[in-house]
Amino acid sequence: MDLGNVSNWTGRGTPQEDPALIRQAMQDLHVQEVEFPIKVEGTHTLPYSSRVHHVDLKKGHIHLKLIRPLPHELAVGAAFDMVFLLGDQRYWAPTLFHGRENYLLYRFSIPTKMAPADRRQHKRYSFRPREKAYVVAQDGVIPGHGISGPLVNLSEGGLAFRVDRVMRLDDHLRITPGLGFFDRGKSFPLIKVRDLPNLPLFEARGVLANAQERQGGVIIGLQFLDLRESELRELRVVLDIRERLQRAPAVSATDPSRPSGPRNLALAKEPANRTAPAGALSPDALRLLGRRSTRLILTMAAGPERDLVSQTLDATGYRRVEAADTLELALAELRADRYSSCPLLLVETGAGEAAAMKKIRDLQGELGSSREWSVALMAKGAVPPETGDPLIRPMAWPTAGEGSWLSLLDELAGLD
């Protein structure tokens, strides 16, 4: 559908008020399963990630499936803003809330107008390869693709990175895709940015906003979706550091406080020798970095056995281990959002595997897909049976002399 070329516009353009055109746009969003943000009009609250689940032309409604629930006290008639991608353009449209249809499914009015929206809503901050900030993204559930490369720029709304590697997750085969592989609107349920200033690991989810060839490589831009307040605060700390660095006055080459001559040149080269570009890291170095950045909850009764497991994990590089005496305590913390960024839950099940599975699945159903985490089930002496769930896997007891458990943890952490 062609809604006009507005590539030279800044801000919102002249609204389109053609009902047939707008309804077609809503149907296109439904058919293409485009994920996009909505937010309460005129507020600074975080947006809600949504998809068009159904278009009811007779009643003039669209049913939106959200990732997290709207407030129960939200009044019918509340005004929302939609911002979505269609074709090569981003559009804004106002809509009204009409009520709850089902769990995470809500009714909204079909917009009466839509307009081209500003492409850049947030200031972008550049990163150089030698700064080591590195992006690892997954474009779907297995079998999907793992895509990685050094960070190019970052903002509150998203990021761009150079694609160094694309790997199929089912057979780990490395592929070399062209621009046609990166379709606008493609969902990325997992985005990890490692080694940002003062933030070893930042996680988000998003959609592909653009892709372009530059200097013999591919740069892709991802738009963040459904950031939480805690994640946004972490991101703003990083961006504030970049802003202060940009505003700091450059030191003059003739500054008498700086030594000159060959000695100064040698000093200037030292950081580059000590810090290799992220793209040059070996697979083993990247895996070790990933282990050190991965947060893991060890759910196990306190005592010598737990201490020994913690030491074994630490020796392999998993050093961000937090202990919970019982599964109930760990799940209570997950519900309270304390561990929202943790991708790994390591649970001692014993004879209570079925009960543990039910509690984990009940909470995952309650929190929705945006809060899914990986779970490793272990029991002393025997490996628990398979669960049929790719995110909940049985694991051998962690010992120094047996390596299968470590390979499984790396897989669940997205490091393989």
N, C-alpha and C positions, 0 to 999 in steps of 0.2 A: 504494500500500500504506500503510495507516494503522498506525503503531507507537506512537500515543499523542501527546498534546500535552504537551510538557515545557518550554514557553516560560518557566516560572517557576523552573526548576531551575538550580542552579549546580553544576558538576562533573558526574561521571557518575552516572546514575540507576540504579535497580534493573535488573539485566541481564535481557534476554529470553533464555530458553533453549529456546524452541520450535523444533525442527529445521526444520519445514516453513516457518515464518516466516523463519528465517535463510536457508534455501536460496532462498526467493523473493526475498529482499533481494539475494543474490548474482546471481541471474538478472536482476533489475532493473538492477543496476550494469552487467551485460554488455550488455543491450539498449539502455540509455540511453548507453552509452559514457562513463560518468562517469569523470573523471580524479581521483585522490585520492592522498594520501601514505601511505606505510608506513615504519616505522622499527623498528630492533632494540629490543626491549623493554628498558626500564630503562637506556638509554644516552643520551648527549647528541649522538650522531652526527646528521648531517643526514638528513632523510627522503628516500625515493626516490619519485619520481612514478610512478604505475602506473595501468593500466586492466585490467579483467577481460577476458581474451582468450577464455576458454573455461571452462565450468562442467561438471565431470565428476561428476554425481550418483552414479554407480555406485561410483566409487572414493573419493568424498568429497573431491575436489580442486578447486581453482580454479587456472587458469593465468593468471598476471599478466604483462603486457607492461610492462617498465620502460623508463625513458628512459636510464638509465645502468646499467652492470653491477654486480651484487653482488660482493663480494670472493670470489676463488677459494677462499680458505681457510675460508669460511663453512661451519660444520658442519650436517649434516642434523639437523633437530629444533630449530634456533634459533628462539626465540620472537620474533614481530613484533607490532606494533600497527598496525591499520588505522583510519584516521579518514576518513569519507566522508559525503557529503550525499545524502539521499534525501527527496524532497518538501521540506518546510520545515524539516527537522531535520538536525542533524549527529550521527553515531553513531560509537562506538568499538567495535572488535571485535578479539580476540586471534586470531592464526593461527600456524601452525608451518611452517617452511621444509622442503620435501621434495626439492629438487634442481633442476637446470637442465634445461629441456625443449629449448631452442633458443637462438639468439642473442637476448639480452635477454628471454627468455621463461622463467619459472620456475614451479615447482609449489608450491602452498601448500595447507594443509588448509582445508576449509570451516569457518569459525568455529563453535564450540559455543555461543557466547553473544555478545550485542551489547547495548550500552547507550547511552542518550542522553549526549552529550559536551558539555562546557562550550563555549559559543559564543565566549567571549573568553579565549584562552589567553595573550595578550600585551597589555601596556599600550599604549594608543593615544595618540598625540600629535597635537594639532590644529595646523592650518596655516591662515593667513588668506590671502585672495586677493592682498593687496598684497605678500606675501612671494615671489611669482613662481614658486613651485614648481608645475610644470605636468606633467600626465600625458598621454601619447599611447599608446593601446593598439590592438592589432589583434586582431579576434575570429576570424581564420582566414586560411588562404592565399587569395590572389587567385582568384576574386572574393569578398573578404570586406569588412569594414567597418573604417574607421579612426575611433576614438572618442577625443575629447580634451576636456580641461577642467582647471581648477585643482584642486590637491590639497586635500582636506579633512582627512584624518588619515592617519597612517602608524604601522605597528608592525612587529615582526619577522615577523609572520605574514601581513601584507597591507596594503592601503591602501583608502581611499575617495576618490572625486573627483566633482565636479559635472560633469555632461555638458553641455558647451557646443556641441559639434559632432559630428555623425555623418555620415560620408561613405563612399559606395560606392567601393571601391578600383579597380574595373574601369573605371568611366566618370567618377569624381570627382564624382558627383552628390550634393549635400547632401540629407539626409533628416531628418525630425523624428519619431523613433520614440516610442511610448508604453512604459509599463512592461512590456507583453507582449513587447516586443522583447528584454528582458533576462532570459533564462531562467536560473534557478539551474543551476550546473554547466557553463555554456557555457565552452568553452576559449578562453583568450587566450594564444596562443603568443608574443606579443611585447608587453611592457609597458615603456615608457620613462618615467622620472621625471626631469625636467630642473630644474636650478637648486636642488637641495637644498643646505643649508649644508655647505660644504667638499666637495661632491660634484656636479660639473656634470652628470653623467649616470649614472643607475642603471638597469640593465636586468634584467628578470626575466620569468618566464612564470607563468601562474596560471589560476584558474577564477573564474567569477562566483559570489560567495557570497550577495549580496542586492542588491536595488534598491528604492528608495523615492522617493516624491514629497515634496519639501520646499521651501517658499517659492517655489512656481511652477516648480521645476526638478526634475531627476532626479539623485539621488545613487546611485552604484553602488559596491559593495564587492567587491574582488578579493582572493582568497586566493593567496599566493605558493606556487609549487610548485618543488621541485628547486633551491633556492638552493645555490650552492657556498660553501665556507668563505670564499673571498676576498670574495664578494658579501655574505655575512652580516657579515663584519668591517667592510666599508664602511658597511653599513646601521647597525650598532651605533654607529659613530662619530657618525653623524648623530643617532641617537636619544639618545646620551649628551649631545650638545650641547643638545637639547630638554629633557632631564631637568634639566640644570644651570640652564637658563634658568627653568624652572618653580620651582626651589628658591630662586633668587636673591630676596632680599627686595625688595619693591616700594619705590621711593623715595617718601617722604612728600610730600604736596602742600605741607606747611609747612617742608620741609627748607631751612634758610637757605643751603645751598650752591648752590641753584638760583635763578636770577633769576626774578622774577615780573613780572606785568603784560603789556602788549601785546607787548613784545620777546620774552618767553618764548613767547607764543602763536605768534608768527611762526616761531620756531625749531622749535616742535613740528610745524608744518605742512610744513616743508621736505622731510623724507623722503618724504611722500606725493606731493609734487609731482615729486620726482626719480624715483620708482619707480612705474611704472604697473602696475595689476593684470595678471596673465598673460593673462586672458581678453580684455583690451583690445588686446593686441599685434596688429599688422597681419600678414597672411599673409607678407609679405616679411621682416618682423622675426623671425617665428617660424622661417622657413626659414634665415635667417642664423644664428640661435641654434642651430638644429639642425646646421648645417655646422660651427660652432665646437665643438660637443659630440661630433661623430662622429669616432671613431678610425679611421684609414685606414692600411693597410700598402701601401707602394709597393714592388713587387717588380721590381727593375730593377738592372742593373749600375751600379756607382758611376761617376760621370763627369759631364761638363758637361750631357749630355742629361737625366740624372736630376735634376740641380740645377735645370734649367730647368723641368721638369715640376713639381717641388716648389714652385717660385716661382709657377707658374701656379695651382696648387691653393691656395696661401696667399692669392693675390690675390682669389680667389673666395670665401674664407671657410673653406675646409678647412685648418685650421691644425694639427690634431693628426695630422700625417703622420709615420709611422715607416718607415724604409727597410730593406729586406732585399736583399742583393746577388743572391740566387738564390731561386727558388721553393722549393727544398728547405729553405733556411734559414727561410723564412717558415712553411712547413708544420710544420717541427720546433718552432717557437715556438708555433704553434697547438696542436700535440699536447701541449706542455708546459703549456698553459693560460695562458700569459702574455697572449695576445690573446683570451681567452675573451669579452670584452665588445665586441670589434671587429666591426662589421657589414659592413665593406667591405675587400675585398682587390683591389688594382689591379695587374694582372699584365701585363708585356710578354711577348708570346708569340713573335713572329717566326714562324719556320718550325716551331716546336715546339708548336703549339697542341694537337694531339691528345695528345701526351705530357703537357702541362700539365693538360689536362682530366682525363686518367686519374688523375694524382696527386691532384688536388683531390677528385674523386669518391671515390677510394679512402679518403682520410682522412675525408671526410664520412660515408661508410658505417661507418667504424671508430668515429667519435665519437658517432654517433647524431643524431637530429633536434634535440635540445636545444642542439647546438653548431653548427647550421647558420649560415653566414655568406654574405653576398652577394659576388659576384665580378664584376669588370669586366675583360674581356680587351681588350688594345689592341696594335696593331702599327704600326710606322712606315710611313706611306704608304697602307696599305689597311686598311679595317675588317674584322676577322675575321668569318667567317660565323656565322649564328645557331646556337645550341647546342640549342635545344628545351627548355632548363631556365630557368625564370623567375628563378632565383637566380644563374645564370651567363650574363652578357650581353656581346655584343661592343660595343666603344665606340670612337669616333673618337679619334685622338691629341689629348691636351689642348693646345689653343693658345688664345691670348687672343682671336683673331678668330673662333672657331667655337664655337657654343653648344650643339650637340646633345649633346656629351659631358657637359656640366654638368647638363643636364636628366636624363640617364640616371643620373648619380651621385646626384642628389637622389632619384630614384625608388628606386634600390637602397637608399639610406639611410632610406627611409620618410618623406621630407620633402614629397612631393607629395600 
